[in-house]
C-alpha cells in the first residue's frame, strides 16, 4: 500500500513540475515578445542638419533628422515606441543641456554624438556608425587652386562658424590653423566673398543647406576630399530601462547594411530638398561683385556642366551612393 502511495506522490510531483515548467516557458515567451516595449525619447543637436535639427511650427519645435525614419523602420520588429521630443518655442533645446539631460536619463536617445568628445562623455555610443560628417574646405571657385595640403592651409587665412560642432580631435587640428571664429554662417560667407579670408572650414551638408538659405549655394566650391570625416553616432543613456538589451538590439539593427543605405538616402533627400526649396533666393549684395557673378564648372564635373558647390547631385545616375555622398 505504501508503495502505491509513494508512486502517487511521485506522479503528482512530476505533474506539478511539468505544469510549472510550462507556465514558466509561457511567461518567458511573453516576456521575450514584449521585453522591448518601452517609450524611448529622442533628442539631438539643435543646429546640425541633416543629422539633427529643429523646425519651428505652430509654436512648437520639432526634431528633424536623417536618422529618424530609418531608425523607426530598423526597430519596427520591437514594440518599443521611439518618440522625438517636442519643445515649446520658449524652451529651445541647448546642446550642452540636452547632452547632460540624456546622460542622466531625462531622455533616452541622442542623435548626432561623436566618439572621444568631452561633451558626449557619459553617453553610450551605439556601434556601428553608419555615416560620417564630412568636413570640407570651402572657397570661391577662383580661389580653389590656392588650397593644397594641410600645411598650405596654415599659410592661408581661414574661418570657422561656431554653430558647427566638431569632435575633440578635429577641433584640436583646426586650432593649429590660422583660423578665426564667427558666430553665424552669414558672417563667414561675407568675409569669404569680400576676401577677408581665403577659406571656410565646415560640414559639406551643413553648408549646402545653410548657404542655400542665402542664395549662395551655387557660388561656393568644396574640396574634392574632406579634411576630416567624423563618424556620427546615435547615443543612448545608460540609465535607460533594459539598457543592455536595447543596446544589443540597436547594434543588431544598425549592422544591417539597409539601415546605413536608408540614412544615406535620407541625407541626400533632405539636402537636395532644402536646396530646391531655396532656389531663386536673391543672394546678399556682397555676392554680386563682378568677379563673383560667373559660375565656373568644377574640374571633376565639367562634362555634366554642373556648377561648383553641387558635388552631390540627386539625378546623377552614373555615380554610386558612396561616390555621390562623398565623405560618408
C-alpha positions in Angstrom: 0.0 0.0 0.0 2.8 2.4 0.9 4.4 1.7 -2.5 1.2 2.8 -4.2 1.1 6.0 -2.1 4.7 6.7 -2.9 4.0 6.3 -6.7 1.0 8.6 -6.4 3.1 11.2 -4.6 5.8 10.9 -7.3 3.3 11.2 -10.2 1.7 14.2 -8.5 5.0 16.0 -8.0 6.0 15.2 -11.6 2.8 16.6 -13.0 3.2 19.7 -10.9 6.8 20.2 -12.1 5.7 19.8 -15.8 2.9 22.4 -15.3 5.3 24.8 -13.6 7.8 24.4 -16.4 5.0 25.0 -19.0 3.9 28.2 -17.2 7.5 29.4 -16.9 8.1 28.8 -20.6 4.9 30.6 -21.5 5.8 33.6 -19.3 9.3 33.6 -20.8 7.8 33.6 -24.3 5.5 36.5 -23.4 8.4 38.4 -21.8 10.6 37.7 -24.9 8.0 39.1 -27.2 7.3 42.2 -25.1 10.6 42.9 -23.4 11.5 45.9 -25.6 8.2 47.7 -25.3 9.2 50.9 -23.5 8.8 54.5 -24.8 12.2 55.8 -25.8 12.5 59.6 -26.2 14.8 61.0 -28.9 16.7 64.4 -28.9 19.5 65.9 -30.9 21.7 68.9 -31.5 19.5 71.9 -32.4 21.7 73.1 -35.4 23.2 70.0 -37.0 21.3 69.4 -40.3 20.7 66.9 -41.8 21.8 64.7 -38.8 19.7 66.6 -36.3 17.9 69.9 -36.5 14.8 71.5 -35.1 11.9 73.0 -37.2 9.6 75.6 -35.6 6.0 75.1 -36.5 2.8 76.2 -34.7 4.6 77.3 -31.6 6.5 74.0 -31.1 10.0 72.9 -32.1 10.1 69.5 -33.9 13.2 67.4 -34.3 14.2 66.6 -37.8 16.9 64.1 -38.7 18.0 61.8 -41.5 18.2 59.1 -38.8 14.6 59.2 -37.6 12.7 57.3 -40.3 15.4 54.7 -40.9 15.7 54.3 -37.1 12.0 53.6 -36.7 12.0 51.2 -39.7 15.0 49.3 -38.4 13.4 48.8 -35.0 9.8 48.0 -36.1 10.3 44.4 -35.1 10.1 45.5 -31.5 7.1 47.2 -29.8 9.2 50.0 -28.3 7.8 53.5 -29.0 10.5 55.7 -30.5 9.3 59.3 -29.9 11.1 62.5 -30.9 10.8 65.1 -28.2 8.9 68.3 -29.0 9.8 71.6 -27.2 7.9 74.8 -26.7 9.3 77.7 -28.7 10.3 79.4 -25.4 12.4 76.4 -24.4 14.6 75.9 -27.5 16.9 73.0 -26.8 20.5 73.7 -25.8 23.4 71.3 -26.9 25.1 71.1 -23.5 21.9 70.8 -21.6 20.5 68.1 -23.9 23.7 66.0 -23.7 23.6 66.1 -19.9 19.9 65.5 -19.7 20.3 62.4 -21.8 23.2 61.2 -19.8 21.2 61.4 -16.6 18.1 59.8 -18.0 15.7 62.6 -18.8 15.9 61.4 -22.5 16.9 58.1 -23.9 18.4 58.5 -27.3 20.6 61.3 -28.6 21.2 61.7 -32.4 24.4 63.2 -33.6 27.1 62.3 -31.0 30.8 62.0 -31.6 33.2 59.5 -30.2 36.1 60.6 -27.9 34.5 64.0 -27.4 34.1 65.6 -23.9 30.6 66.9 -24.4 29.3 63.4 -25.1 31.2 61.7 -22.3 28.8 59.6 -20.2 26.6 58.6 -23.2 26.9 55.2 -24.7 27.5 55.3 -28.4 25.7 52.7 -30.4 28.0 51.0 -32.9 28.4 50.9 -35.8 28.3 54.5 -37.0 26.8 54.1 -40.5 27.6 57.7 -41.7 30.1 60.4 -41.1 30.1 64.2 -41.1 32.5 65.2 -43.9 34.3 68.4 -43.1 35.5 70.2 -46.2 37.4 73.3 -47.2 35.0 75.8 -48.8 36.3 78.5 -51.1 35.2 80.7 -54.0 35.8 79.0 -57.4 38.6 81.3 -58.4 40.5 80.6 -55.2 40.1 76.8 -55.2 43.6 76.3 -56.6 45.2 78.1 -53.7 44.2 75.2 -51.4 46.7 72.4 -51.2 47.5 70.2 -48.3 47.1 70.8 -44.6 50.4 72.6 -44.4 49.2 75.0 -47.1 46.2 75.8 -45.1 48.4 77.0 -42.2 49.8 79.8 -44.5 46.3 81.0 -45.5 43.6 82.7 -43.5 40.6 80.5 -42.7 37.4 80.9 -40.8 35.1 78.6 -38.7 31.5 79.0 -37.7 30.8 78.5 -34.0 27.4 77.0 -34.7 29.1 73.8 -36.0 30.2 71.1 -33.6 33.4 69.1 -34.1 34.8 66.1 -32.3 37.7 66.9 -30.0 40.4 65.6 -32.4 39.2 67.8 -35.3 38.8 70.8 -33.0 42.5 70.4 -32.0 43.7 70.1 -35.6 41.6 73.2 -36.6 43.1 75.1 -33.7 46.6 74.6 -35.3 45.5 76.5 -38.4 45.3 80.3 -38.9 41.5 80.5 -38.4 39.2 83.0 -36.8 35.8 82.2 -35.4 32.5 83.9 -36.2 29.1 83.4 -34.6 27.0 82.7 -37.7 27.3 81.3 -41.2 26.4 84.5 -43.0 29.3 86.3 -41.3 31.6 83.6 -42.7 30.2 83.9 -46.2 30.6 87.7 -46.2 34.2 87.5 -45.1 34.9 84.9 -47.8 33.2 86.9 -50.6 34.9 90.2 -49.5 38.3 88.4 -49.5 38.9 88.9 -45.8 39.5 85.2 -45.5 40.7 82.5 -48.0 38.5 79.6 -47.0 35.9 78.3 -44.6 36.2 75.0 -42.8 32.8 73.4 -42.5 30.5 70.4 -42.9 29.5 69.7 -46.5 25.8 69.1 -45.8 25.6 71.8 -43.2 26.9 74.5 -45.6 25.0 73.1 -48.6 21.8 73.7 -46.6 22.8 76.9 -44.9 24.3 78.7 -47.9 21.2 77.8 -49.9 19.1 79.8 -47.5 21.0 82.9 -48.5 21.0 82.1 -52.2 24.8 81.3 -52.1 24.9 77.5 -52.7 26.0 77.6 -56.3 28.7 80.3 -55.6 30.7 78.0 -53.3 33.4 75.4 -54.2 34.0 72.4 -51.9 37.3 70.5 -51.7 37.1 67.2 -53.6 38.1 65.3 -50.5 37.1 66.1 -46.9 39.6 67.4 -44.4 38.0 65.2 -41.8 35.4 62.5 -41.7 33.7 62.5 -38.3 31.6 59.3 -37.6 28.2 60.3 -36.4 26.5 58.1 -33.8 23.2 57.6 -32.1 23.9 57.5 -28.4 21.9 56.1 -25.5 21.5 57.0 -21.9 23.0 54.2 -19.6 20.0 54.8 -17.3 17.6 53.6 -20.0 15.5 50.6 -18.7 16.8 47.3 -20.0 19.8 49.3 -21.3 22.0 46.3 -22.3 19.1 44.6 -24.1 18.2 47.8 -26.0 21.9 48.4 -26.8 22.2 44.9 -28.3 19.0 45.2 -30.3 20.1 48.6 -31.8 23.6 47.3 -32.6 22.0 44.4 -34.5 19.7 46.7 -36.4 22.5 49.2 -37.3 24.7 46.3 -38.5 22.2 45.7 -41.3 23.5 47.5 -44.5 20.0 48.5 -45.3 20.0 50.8 -42.3 23.1 52.7 -43.5 21.8 52.9 -47.0 18.5 54.3 -45.8 20.2 57.0 -43.7 22.4 58.0 -46.7 19.3 58.2 -48.9 17.6 60.5 -46.3 20.7 62.7 -46.2 20.6 63.1 -49.9 16.9 63.8 -49.9 16.9 66.3 -47.1 19.9 68.3 -48.5 18.5 68.5 -52.1 15.0 69.3 -50.8 16.2 72.3 -48.9 18.4 73.5 -51.8 15.5 73.1 -54.2 13.1 75.0 -51.8 15.6 77.8 -51.6 16.1 78.1 -55.4 15.6 81.6 -56.6 16.5 83.4 -53.3 18.4 86.6 -54.2 21.9 86.4 -52.6 23.2 89.3 -50.4 24.8 92.3 -52.1 28.4 91.1 -51.2 27.9 88.2 -53.7 27.3 90.5 -56.7 30.8 91.7 -57.3 31.8 91.5 -60.9 34.3 88.7 -60.4 31.7 86.6 -58.5 28.8 86.6 -60.9 30.0 83.9 -63.3 29.8 80.3 -62.2 32.6 78.1 -63.3 32.2 74.3 -63.7 34.1 72.1 -61.3 37.0 70.2 -62.8 35.6 66.8 -61.9 32.1 67.5 -63.4 33.0 69.5 -66.5 31.3 67.0 -68.8 28.0 67.5 -66.9 28.4 71.3 -66.7 27.4 71.2 -63.0 28.1 74.4 -61.0 30.7 74.4 -58.3 29.3 73.6 -54.9 26.9 70.9 -56.3 29.1 67.9 -55.6 26.2 65.8 -54.5 23.6 65.5 -57.2 20.2 63.8 -56.8 19.9 62.8 -60.5 23.4 61.8 -61.3 22.7 58.1 -62.1 26.3 57.4 -63.1 27.6 57.6 -59.5 27.0 55.1 -56.7 25.9 56.3 -53.3 29.4 56.1 -51.9 30.6 58.4 -54.7 27.6 60.7 -54.6 27.8 61.2 -50.8 31.5 61.9 -50.8 32.9 61.8 -47.3 30.3 59.4 -45.8 
